[in-house]
Amino acid sequence: MTRRQFAALAVGLGLVTLSACGSSGSTGGSGGDPKTVTLVSHNSWAASKSVVAAFEKESGYRVKVLPDGDAGQAVNKAILTKDNPQGDVFFGVDNTLLSRALDNGLFQPYAAKGLDRVGAQYQLDDRHRVTPVDYGDICVNYDKKYFADHKLAPPASLDDLTKPAYRNLLVTENASTSSPGLGFLLGTAAHYGDGGTSRSGGAESGGGWQDYWKKLKDNGVKVVDGWEQAYQQEFSGSAPGRKAGGDRPLVVSYASSPPAEVVYAKPRPKTAPTGVATGTCFRQIEFAGLLSNAHNPKGAKAFLDFLISRRFQEDMPFNMYVYPVVQGARVPAEFTEYGPAAEHPATMAPAKIAANRDQWVRSWTSLVLK
């Protein structure tokens, strides 16, 4: 499942509109139509109809959206079709897959208008082949009621998860099949490295991320294929639309999950039933880019400008449950109260991810799943 599962779940409950003005479900690119901009994206693209309609009215371009699976699937397909792309703009490549897209020449450079208002920490390509659009944190979430009932403090760090007190409590996603699963693996690699001591200096974590995962496995971590199974079936915390929870009070999810628990609950609770272990977070940054050989590059550039406009950036949080990258863009109060972004998330340079990702996933699979 993709990064904004709560947005997708809300769609199923009739709470949010995955929008694209025009024929969002049609196939094929803009085909040379100078008045149509075709956006290729993962399935979790969402925006308010009124916001997209305002762009269409002001720019004169009609927007068509082609959702194309999860992020990894969409990126791979876009690379395979780059000589005759399905559309003009691609949205949804994140920092875990960025180098793959850039190395394969998926995008052409364009410095979007308003880029000076985007934080420098999000601009990972100095050639402007991609435009930062949003960010979010992959973190361990916890079921507040479970920890209160058991008079146990929730974990605060990655090291805590290997302690006996948290045995058989954590469920995570498969790093080879799930975006949050991969992000959590990369977060442990960023924190512990391939060897040596952990960033926090803990001697017990001295064998790098592989040693850490051995301890996590010995402590009863459960691995499932994707976010939906982990959060909606295995996690004991509540979730919108779910009839019954699981028995694991710790789950790898997002910092924005607790706000969604509040927003979509009926009746609306005064506080979030879940919390975030902020010492476990890995930062994901998501980008859009002008596709090489785009049929309508002029329209694509206008759409990229729109994606970092204040109007779109402030519309984005409740549609895709991510945070804006534009400085000064308002964030909903529910986000700041129930799901603030981590102050010190783990990060990793795209080049380092590219050099190690496939090898790390293979090693993780052999270590954890066999």
N, C-alpha and C positions, 0 to 999 in steps of 0.2 A: 504494500500500500504506500501511497505517496505522503508527502510532507504535511499536508493540511487535511488529515483525516477527519477532523471535526467539521471542517467546511463540507466535505463530501457527505458525512453523516447527516449534517443539518439539511443538505439538499434532499436526502431520502426522507426526512421528516417534514419537508415542505417549509423549512425555516430560512433558507438562503437560496438565492438564484445564481447558479453558475451561468454567467451571462456572456453573451456576445450578440451585439446587435447585428441584425442580418441573419445569414444562414450559418449559424455556428456548427450545425451538425453535418454540413455538406462535405464533400471530398474534393480534393484538387486545390491548387493554389489560385492566385488571382488571375493567372492566365494572360497577363499582359494588360488587364483592365486598369487604366491609370487612376480610377476612382475607388479601387478596392485595395485595402491592406489586409493581407492574410497573415494571421498569427498562428504559428505552430507552437504547441505547448504540451506539458504533461496534463493529466486529467484534472488536476486540482486548481487550474486557472479559474479565478472568479473575480468579478467586479460588478458593482451596481449598474443596472441598466441606464440609470439617469446619468451616471458619470461617463460611460462609454458614449451615450447619445450626445452629450455635450461636446465630446471630442469630435464626433462625426459632424455635428452642426458647424463647429468652429473651423475645422480643417477641410471639410468638403469630402473627406474620405469615408467610405463605408468599411466597417470592420467585419471580417470573417474569421472565426476561430476554428482551428482544427486540433482538438484534443487527441493526444497520441500515446496513451499509456502512461506508465510511471516515468520518472525522470530518466533513469538509465535507458529504458527502451526508447524513449523519445529522442534522446541524444544519439544513440546508435543509429536509429533510422534516419535522422537528419544528416548524419555523416555519410551514410550510404547513398543518399539522394542529393548530395550537395551540388552536383553538376546540373541537376534539374530539380531544384527544391520545390517542396510542396507549397511553400509560402514565402513571405518577405522578412518576417521577424520571427525569431525563436525565443521563447521565454521558458525558463525552468532549469537551465544548467547551473549547478551550484559548484562551490569550491572543491568538492570531492571529485567532480568529473570535469572541471574546467580545463585542465591541461589536455585531456583527451580531445575535447572540442577544438582547442586552439591548435594543437599539433596536427590535426587533420584538416586545417584550413576551413573550418565551418563558417567563420564570420569574416566580414570585411570591416576595416576600421571606420568608426564614426564617433566623434566626441559630441555627445548629446548636449543640447542647450540646457543649462541649469546644472551641469556636472560640477560646477564650482560650489554648489550647495550640498553636494554629497560628501560624506565624511571620507577622508583620505584612507582610513583603515579598511574601507570597503572596495577601494579601487585597486584591484589586484593585477590589472593588465595595463601597463603604461602606454600601450599602443591603441588603447580604447577600442579593441575589437569586441568588447562586451561592456554593457552598462549595468552597474549595480542597481538592483531594484528593491530588495528586501533582505532581512536577515532574521534568524531565529536560533534558538539554542536547544540542542538535544540534551536532555537531562533525565536523571532518575526522578520519577514522581512517587509520592508516598500517600497512602491512605491514612488520613489523620485519625479517624476513629480507631483503627486497629492499634496504632501506637499509643493512643490515649488509654484504650481499654487494657493494654498490656503493660502500661506504665513504663514504656520503653521510648527513649529518645530516637527520633528518626535519624538515619545516617546523614552525616554532613559532608562526607568526602568519599572518594573512590576507595581509599584504604579501609574505611569503616565497613564497606560491603563484604570484606573478607573475614570479618570478625564473627566469632561463634554466635553472638546475639542475633545476627541477621541470617543465620543458616536457613536455607530453603524458603527465603522470603522474596527473592528477586526473579523476575522474568524479563528476558530481553529478546530482541529479534535477531534472526540469522543475518550475519554480516554480509553474506553472499547474495541474499535475496531481498534485503530491506534497507531503505535509506537510513532510518534511525539506527538500525543495527550496525551498519557501516560507520555511521557517525560516532556511535559509542565506542566501537573498536578504535577508530582514529583518535578519539579523545584519550583512551588509555595509552595509545602509542605516543601521543604528544606529552602525556604526563610522565610516563615511565621510561620512554625510549626503548631502544632495542637491547639495552643492557645497562648495568650500573644501578645507581640509586634513584629513587623517585624524587620528583621535584620537591616534595615535602620532607625529603631526607630520611624517610622511614627505612630502617635497615631490613625489615621483613619484606620489603618490596624491591630487593636488590637485583632481580634477574630480568628487568625490562618487562615489557607488556606481556610476553609469553609466560613469565613466572607469575605475573599478576593473575592472568586468566586461569592458570593451574589452580591457584588459591581460590579463585571465584568458583571454578568447577567443583573443587573439593568442598566448597561451602554451599553447594546445592543450587547453583544458578540454573534456571530452566530456560531453554532456547526454543522459540517457535518461529514459524516462517516469516510473519509480518506483524505490523503494528495492530491491525484490526484484531487478530487473534490474541496478541499480548494484552492489549488494553481492554477490549470488550469481553473477552472470555476468561483470561487468566487473572487479571488484576481485580483485587477486592474492592477498590474504590469505585464510586459510582460513575456512570457514563450515560449521556442522553440516549434514551430509546432502548437501553439494555434491560432485559427482564431479570437477569440474575448475574451476580458477579462471581469471580473466581476466588481462589484462596491465597493469592500472592499479593501482599500489601506494598510491594515495590515493583515498579515497571519503568522501562526505558521509554520515554515519551518526549514531550516538549515543554519548555517553560511556559508556553501559551495554553497548555491544556487546562490548568485550573481556571482561568477566565472563562473558557468554553463551558466548563462544568457549571459555572454560575449563570452564564447568559442563557443556556438552553434548558436549564432545570425548571420544572413547573411543579409547585410554586418556586419562585426564585429564592434561593437561600441568602442569608445575610453574610455568610462567609463561604469560601470555597471548601469543599469536602476533601480536597487533595492539596498537597504542597509539593515544593520542588527542593531537592537537595542540590543547592547551587554550587557546591564544590565538585559536582560530577559532570558539569556541562561542557559541551563542545559546540562551537559557533559555526553555523552554516550561513553562507552568503549566497544569494540567488541572483542570477544575471539574465539579461536579455541581449540579443545581438542582431545586427543586420546580416542576414544570410548572404553568403557568397552566391552570385548569380541570381539574386532576387529579381523578380519581374517588375517590382515597383519600389525601387530604392528610395525615391523621394518620399513616397507615402510611409515607408518603413522608418525613415529618419524622423518624420513628424510623430509617428507612434512612439518611438523611443523617447522623444522629448516629452510626450504625454506621460509615459511611465514614471518619470521622475518629476512630474509636476506636483505641486502641493495638493491639488484636487485628487489625483489618483492616490498619492501616498497616504493621505488621510482617510481615504475610502478603504484602503487595503486591509487594515488589521482585522476587522470583523468579517471580511470576506474570505481571507486566506490564512488568518491566524498567524501572521508574521508581523515584524516591526519595520517601520519605514527607515530608509537610509538617508533621507533628505533632512538636513538640520532644520529644526524649528517646526517640523510637521507634528501636528497634534496626535497623541496616542490616547485611545480611550481610557477612561478612569479605571475600568475593569482590568486592563492590562497592568497599569502601574500599581494597582492595589493587590491583585491576586496573582499576577504572573510577570513581574518585572524581569527584564533581561538580566542575565548573570553579569556581575561586575567584573569578574576575572575568568571568563571561559577559556578552556583550552582552544588553541588555534594551531594550524599547520599550513605552511606554504604550499600552494598548489603543485609546485615542482617536486616537493618532497612526497606529497601524496601520489603523484604520477609515478615517481621512481619506486615506490614501495607498495602501493595499494594492492595490486594483484597478488604479489608474493605474501603480503600480510594476510590477505583473505584466505589464501591456500593454507598457510600455517595455522591460522585460527581455526579453519574447518577441521584440519587434521588433529589439532589439539583439543578442541572443545566438543566436536560432534562424533568423534570416534573413540 
